[in-house]
């Protein structure tokens, strides 16, 4: 048996919409596949998302409460609920019409008739659509976390007409096509029985009213494109390809409905010194031939400032050392990845007389007879 939507979100059956949305945000931040390490995070996130979509839609929630979980899910399998927005919850109407029978048609199928004739569904409040944008941040910003300011162009309610689509002094009358319902209805006989399909009234656009004038600013749409500056909280440890969500910053809703959300796809820029691999960082550190032979303590750069690294004697070129916990933060964790430092022994291009003499002595002590020349340097280079 599937889990009740209220239980999925951990809210009571009389929870307000704001309480449901808050519960969704908390659950989503824990189980989102991009940030969760739980093996079944993706499946849990899908359940959380479905529960939120149903319980924050007034008609879907009313149908869910009346029908119960099992009957509601069966209704969705047979045709689903069309929320009028073409969103993830919409599955088209009965009989493949795509216009969406919705809540009343579900009642007609299961309980032998609608909830009474008046209608009004066409101009019910509807949530605005989600918008998507992208953002680039530096590796340092991903390491520290940052409140990032950015600019986006999005649809907003027209200030001239207040979103009405017509001037304040326009004459407004009930739409003669739909009689103010905002939708027109058509009854069809299907294998599932008598089904009522609804579609938005083309004459009034679902408003239920028509005006004798249109707004000159928005052309009657009630919506204009506007550039806005927003600030988003970017968490430490975020990776390229992950998405941030800003609730209510998407397109405006219809008929007094809430605005959609703004989704921000993040790209972390490549760094000139560090290479990122998940939560780990990699860095190439040059050292001298004497440092490799005799060992040394050196300073290496990290995103948290310079740190000391002990180079043991006899270190070979290409050897890798780990600086624990100096990599990238892990999202929603107090732990960090690691910094891996790979040392590269640098062979000098030229030597002074004293250096040449010292190297000749070094070679002779090892039983080698060499001429300190370009060929000798090439031999050293090739040995590393």
Secondary structure, 3 states (H helix, E strand, C coil): CCCCHHHHHCCCCCCCHHHHHHHHHHHHHHHCCCCCCCCCHHHHHHHHHHHHHHHCCHHHHHHHHHHCHHHHHHHHHHCCECCCCCCCCECCCHHHCCCCCHHHHHHHHHHCCCCCCCCCHHHCCECCCCEEEEEEECHHHHHHCEEEEEEEEEEEECCCCCCCCCCCCCCEEECCCCCCCCEEEEEEEECCEEEEEEEECCCCCCCCEEECCCCCCCCCCCEEEEEEEEEEEECCCCCCCCEEEECCCCCCCECCCCCCCEEEEEEECCCCCCEEECCEEEEEEEEEHHHHHHCEEEEECCCCCCEEEEECCCCCCCCEEEECCCCCECCCCCCECCEEEEEEEECCCCCCHHHHHHHHHHHHHCCCCCCCCHHHHHHHHHHC
